Amino acid sequence: MGAARTEGPVTLVTGGGSGIGAAATGRLLDAGHRVTITGRSRERLERFAAEARTRAETKTGAQHDGDTGTLLTVPGDAGDHESVTEAVEATVRRFGRLDNVVANAGISTHDTLADGDPERWREMLLTNVLGPAVLVKAALPHLKGSRGRIVLVGSTAGVKNTPGNMYSVTKWALSALAENARVLVTGDGVGVTLVAPGRVDTPFWESREGGMPEGPSITAGQVAEAIVWAVGQPPGVDVNSVVVRPVGQIH
Ligand SMILES: NC(=O)c1ccc[n+]([C@@H]2O[C@H](COP(=O)([O-])OP(=O)(O)OC[C@H]3O[C@@H](n4cnc5c(N)ncnc54)[C@H](OP(=O)(O)O)[C@@H]3O)[C@@H](O)[C@H]2O)c1
């Protein structure tokens, strides 16, 4: 049976059950972090946790009783204030501290101002904009104590404009949140990094008719490397913005 680890940085990743969040979580666990992941689908989180346990057992040769002691799953909606606060508090109850939060959960309606459904925009705005804001608010008291870091997963859609794209509007808001948060918290020793990926091959595109558009893409693992690099900076160093595109992506 594997003993629960009581040391190592503690990181909370929203939307950690798939895509970029799952890839980042896997790498953070490998780097010795204790990690909480959130997501709306309990089943998706449990599937990821089972895979993480199998990987840990293969690595250490130890048998785990369903809990490696390093991964906590907290089902919940990243756009809901109470849910996000509970994820932060559950993390601190379980691991005793909080060093990093990664606001990664996000969705796209894959539509435009001309043809989109405003009711679907509401969910996207809550997830992509309100969610990261309430995560910062809930985590801040703990991050001030640990002199921790906030990573916001934005998008190149929040760096370049595209015609009438509501998803892009939410990611521009996130880019603004990153810099607004940075100037608020840097005096408290807390770092803020915006990681803005270009096109990434993940389940994100399953909700788009026709799937991922033609053209070059990078992997979730390649974006995860940037997230882990940002949180692994030495004390006193704050990487504020990382844009990661596949070679050949114009916008
Ligand atoms: N893929 C790309 O090309 C690309 C490019 C630039 C930026 N991004 C950004 O990267 C981030 C991660 O996306 P991904 O590509 O890794 O896609 P993904 O595989 O679909 O991952 C998104 C994760 O967020 C979770 N999630 C979605 N809405 C949520 C909510 N309201 N509350 C809690 N969890 C929620 C999903 O789980 P549940 O459905 O179970 O909740 C899922 O695990 C997003 O912010 C996305 O905007 C993606």
The ligand as an ORCA input file, in Angstrom:
! r2SCAN-3c Opt
* xyz 0 1
  N      -7.648     22.956    -27.524
  C      -7.286     24.136    -28.010
  O      -7.033     24.288    -29.226
  C      -7.131     25.310    -27.081
  C      -6.469     26.449    -27.581
  C      -6.298     27.544    -26.755
  C      -6.774     27.515    -25.483
  N      -7.435     26.421    -25.007
  C      -7.915     26.466    -23.634
  O      -7.309     25.436    -22.901
  C      -8.125     25.123    -21.773
  C      -8.254     23.615    -21.658
  O      -8.937     23.125    -22.794
  P      -8.539     21.769    -23.516
  O      -8.130     22.109    -24.894
  O      -7.649     20.964    -22.681
  O      -9.996     21.110    -23.661
  P     -10.745     19.935    -22.872
  O     -10.002     18.656    -23.016
  O     -12.152     20.001    -23.329
  O     -10.606     20.366    -21.354
  C     -11.433     21.272    -20.730
  C     -11.671     20.766    -19.309
  O     -12.397     21.761    -18.608
  C     -13.465     21.131    -17.926
  N     -14.561     22.086    -17.853
  C     -15.234     22.675    -18.869
  N     -16.191     23.469    -18.378
  C     -16.115     23.374    -17.033
  C     -16.827     23.948    -15.965
  N     -17.842     24.804    -16.162
  N     -16.474     23.610    -14.713
  C     -15.467     22.744    -14.460
  N     -14.743     22.182    -15.432
  C     -15.080     22.487    -16.699
  C     -13.830     19.896    -18.727
  O     -14.371     18.873    -17.898
  P     -15.951     18.677    -17.695
  O     -16.564     18.773    -19.054
  O     -16.075     17.353    -17.042
  O     -16.399     19.786    -16.797
  C     -12.477     19.478    -19.260
  O     -11.845     18.581    -18.386
  C      -9.445     25.862    -21.991
  O      -9.469     27.019    -21.193
  C      -9.399     26.240    -23.464
  O     -10.137     27.410    -23.724
  C      -7.611     25.318    -25.776
*
